[in-house]
Amino acid sequence: MRASNNININKIVIRQARVNDYEIVKELLVKSKQTTGKVFTRKRFANTLQDFGKYNLVAQKGKTVIGYVFGYDDSGKSGKPKFYGYMGRLVIDPKYRGMGIGKTLVDICLGKFKKSGYKIIFAGVKKDNLASKNLFEKHGFRDDDIILLRFFD
């Protein structure tokens, strides 16, 4: 691994997501049923990167994005950490799973939250996504069965 903003693991680079990554990130997320094209729009992705870019990372092999993790914090317009950070939408192209890419994305994202001063990080994982659930649990997350969410179409 080299010490820079881009981390290279076995010719896979971990870097901050960019707006031009939108199409492939969307494709990965839609194929894994983590979102729909209606919800995950280019504008929404661009706004997320503008506000929370340092927590939105991609794994890239050559010129192809093969993984993504989404993160944001509660700093709002102040930019100063308040209470919590959030991670979700962890996705790795099926051809590259089991290589430690998801672990590396989570490690780096958690490091960024820690550097920002956060003590509490939530992770959003679907109940049936056991691979992601297990990965987050290996990073010290626990399933406390108390968070309820309401989604509007």
N, C-alpha and C positions, 0 to 999 in steps of 0.2 A: 504494500500500500504506500502511496506517496502522500506527503503532507501538502495538500492544497484544497481548493474548493471542490475539485473533481477527484473522487476516489476511484482507483483502478484495481479491480479484483479479477484476476484471470481474464484480462482484456475486456472486462465489463466496467464501464465508467458509471459512477453514481454522481449525479449533478442535480442542480435545481431545475425544476421543470420550466419550460419556456412556452409561450403562446403557440409557437409553430409545432409543438408536440401534441396539440389538441386532437388531431384526427386519430393518431395511433393510440393515445390514452383513452379516448372515447371508445374506440374499437375494442380495446382490452377490457374496459369496464362493462360495455354492453354485452360482449360475449360471455363474461363471467356473471352476468345478471346482477351487477351491483348498481346499475343505473339504466336509464333509457336515454335515447337521443333527445327526447323532448325536455328532460330535466337537465342534462349535462350539455349545455350550450357553449359555444365558443366564447360568447360574451361573459357568461358566468365563470368559465375557466380563466379568462383573462383578468376579471375582477379579483378572483381568488388569488391569482399569482401576484397581482399588484399589491394586495393587502397582506397576504400571508406567504409570499413566495419562498421564504427560507425554509418553510416546513413542507413544501411540496417538491418531492424528489422523484427523479426517474432513474432507471437503470438502462443503460444504452450499450449495445454491442455493435461495433461498427457504426453505421448510421441509423440503426434501428432501435427504437425504444422497446424494451422487453419487460419493463416493470414500472410501477408507479405507487407512491404512497401520498395520501392527502393529509395535510395537517393545517390547523389554524389555532389561534389563541383568542383570548378574550380582551386583548389590549384595546380594541376599537381604534378610534381616531387618535388617541393619545400615543399609541405605539408602546406604551409601558405595560409590562405584564401585571395582571391583576390577580387572578385566582387559578385559572386552569388552561391547559392545552388539550387539544383533541387530535386523535389520529384515526384514520379510516381509509376505506377504499384501497386497501393494499391489494395489488393485483400483479401477478407475474405471468407472462406468456407460458402456456402449458409446456412448451418445448424446453423451457429453462427452469422449471420447478425442481426443487430438491438440490439445488446447487448453492444454497446459502444467500441468494440474492435478496429474498424477502427479509431474512435476518439482518443483512447489511443495511437495507433501506430503513428498517425499524431502528437499528442501532444508531445510525447517523441522525435520523429525525429526533430520536429521544435525546441525543447529545445536544442538538440545537435547542430543544426545549429546556434542558438543564442549564445550558449556557445563558439562556434568557431569564433564568431565575425561577422557573416554574417548579412547584413541588407536587402538583396533582396533574396527571395526564389521563384522559379518558380514551378508550379505544372503541370504535364502532365496528362490530363484527356480527354478521347474520348468524342466527342460531345454528343453521346447518353447515356453516363454513368451519368445519372442525380444524382444518389445517391452519387457518389464520388464528382461530381461537387458541390452539396449542402454541403457536408461535408467540402470540402476545403473552400467554401465561408463562412461557419460558423467559420472558423479559420482565417478569415480576407483576404483570397485571393479574387481577383476580376477577372472577365472575361473581358479582354480588347480588344478581337477580333483582335489583331494585330500580333500575332506570326504566322508565316508561316513555315511549315516544309517540307522538301523533303526527302523521303525515297528511298533508292535503294534496289532492291531485291538481 
